[in-house]
Amino acid sequence: MTSYGGSGARRLAGLAALAVVPTAVLGVFFVLPVTGMVSRGFVTDGALDLGGVLEVLGRPRTRRVLWFTVWSSAVATTIAVLLGLPAAYATHRLRWPGRRVVRACLLVPFVLPTVVVGVAFRQLLGEAGPLGFLGLDGTARAIIAGLVFFNVAVVVRGVGAAWESLDARPGEAAAALGASPAQVFRTVTWPLRAVPDATVTRRAPTPRRPRRADTVPLVLTVLVLAFVALPVLALVTGSLRPDDSWSLEAYRALSGRGSAPGQGGTALLVPVTEALVTSLRTAVDATWMALLLGGLLALLLTRRSRSRTERRVRSVLDGLFMLPLGVSAVTLGFGFLITLDEPPLDLRDSPLLIPLAQALVALPLVVRTLVPVLSGVDDRLRQAAASLGAGPVRALVTVDLPVVWKPLLAAGGFAFAVSLGEFGATSFLARPDDPTLPVVIFRLIGRPGPLNDEMAMAASVVLAGTTALVMLLVERLRVPSVGAL
């Protein structure tokens, strides 16, 4: 055990002081709403009702839903990994024309709102859709396809970024000795990822030109790109050909207003331009919140730990702030609605409530983008700056900021795109007269009528195009890998 003197105690006190603000925000705006919502399921008329919970969980329908959720998620995850690994390799380790554009396109599904993806797959697989003859509409296979659509982007992003941070030299040596790409992955790449905290100096791999052995990953990448593009193309085509003839009627209708439910007409209560402006304004607020909290957390997590206790504290903080990844945004939004509605936390009318919810959804992405970059900064540079009289802020500006500014912009782009497409939490919190674009789309598809369906597709294209543009800009700000710093 490492003994503690006054210096160690001061370091822990400083670490705790820096963690107070983000921990308080997480406690009030994540832990409290989620636990408050969960507790409602266990309490009836002010008393604990475990019998009622067990009765609900024991219902045949509940068991069927739980089992379907588990097995469909497992199948979708397996397929996403099998497709995403080759695509991550081809887009991060190989150099070929159009690689950056393909990589950006493969990341778009991750930030598309679920409601847009639902509209796109319904248009693709419905009876009148291009793949309607397959009879998949409304089946478990269609749901799994939608899950794979989302998750393959996660695999490409996560595994690709990890691959970029690996030392290239062991793999190059193995290949020079005759190892195949599969053998390099099994004997070199996989063991290297098993020790991510190694302190050896690493050289980031430079993407190389494809060889004959890379044919399979490239072909699979093309197939994944086609899988990602098909629903989007079906959505665009459906919005432009509502009656088997090219028309912009659905887009022109987006500039008007509908009528109240029950009075006929469309479900568009505000013009889509207003909803898009609301989405953009909300995304700006959510982005600066996520960057402020995520940047502070990244600094806390990447500073050198000089004792076992410090390492444990940072590890706990790291895990704590990844919790929003494992909780549905719907759960968070519903929790906001039922726990932040009474003094002293009556925030129902606060304009910052929706941005806060969206910032918490984006926070893990911001942290995971910045931590690898800041971890790669040699701590000796900070020590040298301190020895020359630079304070913590001056050292941060002169040592860390030149390295992290592009990744910081990229993290902001991810947060902005996630906020634009966030629907789960926002659907509970948005006011009827000031909805975001995903909420408008949901209202359109929830009200029968051909024009509503066409407008929903057109609005989805507008949102998907805006999100794709943001992701292309983020791709221009590629985050440097740890080994390249």
JOFENVEN-V838994 format. One record per backbone hydrogen bond with DSSP energy under -1.0 kcal/mol. CO is the residue of the C=O (numbers start at 1). NH is the residue of the N-H. E is the energy in kcal/mol with one decimal. If there is no record, write none. Layout:
co=CO nh=NH e=E
co=CO nh=NH e=E
This chain:
co=5 nh=9 e=-2.0
co=6 nh=10 e=-2.3
co=7 nh=11 e=-2.2
co=8 nh=12 e=-2.2
co=9 nh=13 e=-2.3
co=10 nh=14 e=-2.7
co=11 nh=15 e=-2.5
co=12 nh=16 e=-2.6
co=13 nh=17 e=-2.3
co=14 nh=18 e=-2.1
co=15 nh=19 e=-1.5
co=19 nh=23 e=-2.1
co=20 nh=24 e=-2.6
co=21 nh=25 e=-2.4
co=22 nh=26 e=-2.5
co=23 nh=27 e=-2.5
co=24 nh=28 e=-2.6
co=25 nh=29 e=-2.7
co=26 nh=30 e=-1.4
co=26 nh=31 e=-2.4
co=27 nh=32 e=-2.5
co=30 nh=34 e=-2.4
co=31 nh=35 e=-2.8
co=32 nh=36 e=-2.4
co=33 nh=37 e=-2.2
co=34 nh=38 e=-2.6
co=35 nh=39 e=-2.6
co=36 nh=40 e=-1.1
co=38 nh=41 e=-1.1
co=39 nh=42 e=-1.2
co=42 nh=49 e=-3.5
co=44 nh=47 e=-1.6
co=47 nh=44 e=-3.0
co=49 nh=53 e=-1.4
co=50 nh=54 e=-2.6
co=51 nh=55 e=-2.2
co=52 nh=56 e=-2.1
co=53 nh=57 e=-2.6
co=54 nh=58 e=-1.7
co=56 nh=59 e=-1.1
co=59 nh=63 e=-2.3
co=60 nh=64 e=-2.3
co=61 nh=65 e=-2.5
co=62 nh=66 e=-2.8
co=63 nh=67 e=-2.8
co=64 nh=68 e=-2.6
co=65 nh=69 e=-2.5
co=66 nh=70 e=-2.4
co=67 nh=71 e=-2.7
co=68 nh=72 e=-2.4
co=69 nh=73 e=-1.7
co=70 nh=74 e=-2.2
co=71 nh=75 e=-2.5
co=72 nh=76 e=-2.6
co=73 nh=77 e=-2.5
co=74 nh=78 e=-2.2
co=75 nh=79 e=-2.4
co=76 nh=80 e=-2.6
co=77 nh=81 e=-2.4
co=78 nh=82 e=-2.4
co=79 nh=83 e=-2.2
co=80 nh=84 e=-2.8
co=81 nh=85 e=-2.3
co=83 nh=87 e=-1.3
co=84 nh=88 e=-2.9
co=85 nh=89 e=-2.3
co=86 nh=90 e=-2.7
co=87 nh=91 e=-2.1
co=88 nh=92 e=-1.2
co=89 nh=93 e=-2.4
co=93 nh=208 e=-1.9
co=96 nh=99 e=-1.8
co=98 nh=102 e=-2.5
co=99 nh=103 e=-2.5
co=100 nh=104 e=-2.3
co=101 nh=105 e=-2.5
co=102 nh=106 e=-2.2
co=108 nh=111 e=-1.4
co=113 nh=117 e=-1.9
co=114 nh=118 e=-2.5
co=115 nh=119 e=-2.0
co=116 nh=120 e=-2.6
co=117 nh=121 e=-2.7
co=118 nh=122 e=-2.2
co=119 nh=123 e=-2.1
co=120 nh=124 e=-2.0
co=121 nh=125 e=-3.0
co=122 nh=126 e=-1.8
co=124 nh=131 e=-2.4
co=126 nh=129 e=-1.7
co=129 nh=132 e=-1.7
co=131 nh=134 e=-1.7
co=132 nh=135 e=-1.7
co=136 nh=139 e=-2.3
co=139 nh=143 e=-1.6
co=140 nh=144 e=-2.5
co=141 nh=145 e=-2.2
co=142 nh=146 e=-2.0
co=143 nh=147 e=-2.1
co=144 nh=148 e=-2.7
co=145 nh=149 e=-2.2
co=146 nh=150 e=-1.5
co=147 nh=151 e=-2.9
co=148 nh=152 e=-2.6
co=151 nh=155 e=-2.1
co=152 nh=156 e=-2.4
co=153 nh=157 e=-2.4
co=154 nh=158 e=-3.0
co=155 nh=159 e=-2.4
co=156 nh=160 e=-1.4
co=157 nh=161 e=-2.1
co=158 nh=162 e=-1.8
co=159 nh=163 e=-2.7
co=160 nh=164 e=-1.9
co=163 nh=166 e=-1.3
co=168 nh=172 e=-2.2
co=169 nh=173 e=-2.4
co=170 nh=174 e=-2.3
co=171 nh=175 e=-2.4
co=172 nh=176 e=-2.2
co=173 nh=177 e=-1.2
co=174 nh=179 e=-2.3
co=175 nh=178 e=-1.7
co=180 nh=184 e=-2.7
co=181 nh=185 e=-2.3
co=182 nh=186 e=-2.4
co=183 nh=187 e=-2.8
co=184 nh=188 e=-2.2
co=184 nh=189 e=-2.2
co=185 nh=190 e=-2.7
co=188 nh=192 e=-1.9
co=189 nh=193 e=-1.8
co=192 nh=195 e=-1.4
co=195 nh=198 e=-1.5
co=203 nh=168 e=-2.7
co=208 nh=95 e=-3.5
co=211 nh=214 e=-1.8
co=212 nh=215 e=-1.5
co=214 nh=218 e=-1.8
co=215 nh=219 e=-2.7
co=216 nh=220 e=-2.6
co=217 nh=221 e=-2.0
co=218 nh=222 e=-2.0
co=219 nh=223 e=-2.1
co=220 nh=224 e=-2.5
co=221 nh=225 e=-2.5
co=222 nh=226 e=-2.3
co=223 nh=227 e=-2.4
co=224 nh=228 e=-2.4
co=225 nh=229 e=-2.4
co=226 nh=230 e=-2.4
co=229 nh=233 e=-3.1
co=230 nh=234 e=-2.6
co=231 nh=235 e=-2.0
co=232 nh=236 e=-2.4
co=233 nh=237 e=-2.9
co=234 nh=238 e=-2.4
co=235 nh=239 e=-1.8
co=236 nh=240 e=-1.2
co=237 nh=241 e=-1.7
co=240 nh=247 e=-2.9
co=248 nh=252 e=-2.5
co=249 nh=253 e=-2.2
co=252 nh=255 e=-1.3
co=253 nh=256 e=-1.5
co=254 nh=272 e=-2.7
co=260 nh=263 e=-1.8
co=266 nh=259 e=-2.0
co=267 nh=269 e=-1.2
co=268 nh=258 e=-6.3
co=271 nh=275 e=-1.9
co=272 nh=276 e=-2.9
co=273 nh=277 e=-2.1
co=274 nh=278 e=-2.4
co=275 nh=279 e=-2.4
co=276 nh=280 e=-2.7
co=277 nh=281 e=-2.8
co=278 nh=282 e=-2.6
co=279 nh=283 e=-2.5
co=280 nh=284 e=-2.1
co=281 nh=285 e=-1.7
co=282 nh=286 e=-2.7
co=283 nh=287 e=-2.3
co=284 nh=288 e=-2.1
co=285 nh=289 e=-1.8
co=286 nh=290 e=-2.5
co=287 nh=291 e=-2.8
co=288 nh=292 e=-2.2
co=289 nh=293 e=-2.5
co=290 nh=294 e=-2.9
co=291 nh=295 e=-2.7
co=292 nh=296 e=-1.7
co=293 nh=297 e=-2.4
co=294 nh=298 e=-2.7
co=295 nh=299 e=-2.0
co=296 nh=300 e=-2.1
co=297 nh=301 e=-2.8
co=298 nh=302 e=-1.4
co=307 nh=311 e=-1.9
co=308 nh=312 e=-2.2
co=309 nh=313 e=-2.5
co=310 nh=314 e=-2.5
co=311 nh=315 e=-2.2
co=312 nh=316 e=-2.5
co=313 nh=317 e=-2.4
co=314 nh=318 e=-2.4
co=315 nh=319 e=-2.2
co=316 nh=320 e=-2.5
co=317 nh=321 e=-2.2
co=320 nh=323 e=-1.2
co=322 nh=325 e=-1.7
co=323 nh=326 e=-1.7
co=328 nh=332 e=-1.8
co=329 nh=333 e=-2.8
co=330 nh=334 e=-2.6
co=331 nh=335 e=-2.3
co=332 nh=336 e=-2.4
co=333 nh=337 e=-2.0
co=334 nh=338 e=-1.6
co=335 nh=339 e=-1.6
co=336 nh=340 e=-2.0
co=340 nh=347 e=-2.2
co=342 nh=345 e=-2.0
co=345 nh=347 e=-1.3
co=347 nh=350 e=-1.7
co=350 nh=353 e=-1.4
co=352 nh=356 e=-2.1
co=353 nh=357 e=-2.0
co=354 nh=358 e=-2.5
co=355 nh=359 e=-2.5
co=356 nh=360 e=-2.0
co=357 nh=361 e=-1.5
co=358 nh=362 e=-1.9
co=359 nh=363 e=-1.6
co=362 nh=366 e=-1.8
co=363 nh=367 e=-2.4
co=364 nh=368 e=-2.6
co=365 nh=369 e=-1.4
co=366 nh=370 e=-2.0
co=367 nh=371 e=-2.7
co=370 nh=374 e=-2.5
co=371 nh=375 e=-2.6
co=374 nh=377 e=-1.1
co=378 nh=381 e=-1.6
co=379 nh=383 e=-2.1
co=380 nh=384 e=-2.4
co=381 nh=385 e=-2.2
co=382 nh=386 e=-2.4
co=383 nh=387 e=-2.3
co=384 nh=388 e=-1.1
co=385 nh=390 e=-2.5
co=386 nh=389 e=-1.6
co=391 nh=395 e=-2.8
co=392 nh=396 e=-2.1
co=393 nh=397 e=-2.3
co=394 nh=398 e=-2.4
co=395 nh=399 e=-2.5
co=396 nh=401 e=-2.5
co=400 nh=404 e=-2.3
co=401 nh=405 e=-1.6
co=404 nh=408 e=-2.5
co=405 nh=409 e=-2.0
co=406 nh=410 e=-2.5
co=407 nh=411 e=-2.8
co=408 nh=412 e=-2.2
co=409 nh=413 e=-2.1
co=410 nh=414 e=-2.3
co=411 nh=415 e=-2.5
co=412 nh=416 e=-2.5
co=413 nh=417 e=-2.5
co=414 nh=418 e=-2.7
co=415 nh=419 e=-2.3
co=416 nh=420 e=-2.3
co=417 nh=421 e=-1.6
co=423 nh=427 e=-2.6
co=425 nh=428 e=-1.1
co=426 nh=430 e=-2.7
co=431 nh=434 e=-1.7
co=436 nh=440 e=-2.0
co=437 nh=441 e=-2.3
co=438 nh=442 e=-2.1
co=439 nh=443 e=-2.2
co=440 nh=444 e=-2.0
co=441 nh=445 e=-2.3
co=442 nh=446 e=-1.3
co=444 nh=447 e=-1.0
co=449 nh=453 e=-2.0
co=450 nh=454 e=-2.4
co=451 nh=455 e=-2.7
co=452 nh=456 e=-2.3
co=453 nh=457 e=-2.0
co=454 nh=458 e=-2.3
co=455 nh=459 e=-3.1
co=456 nh=460 e=-2.1
co=457 nh=461 e=-2.1
co=458 nh=462 e=-2.0
co=459 nh=463 e=-2.3
co=460 nh=464 e=-3.0
co=461 nh=465 e=-2.8
co=462 nh=466 e=-2.1
co=463 nh=467 e=-2.5
co=464 nh=468 e=-2.7
co=465 nh=469 e=-2.1
co=466 nh=470 e=-1.9
co=467 nh=471 e=-2.3
co=468 nh=472 e=-2.3
co=469 nh=473 e=-1.9
co=470 nh=474 e=-2.2
co=471 nh=475 e=-2.3
co=472 nh=476 e=-1.1
co=474 nh=477 e=-1.7
co=481 nh=484 e=-1.1
co=482 nh=485 e=-1.4
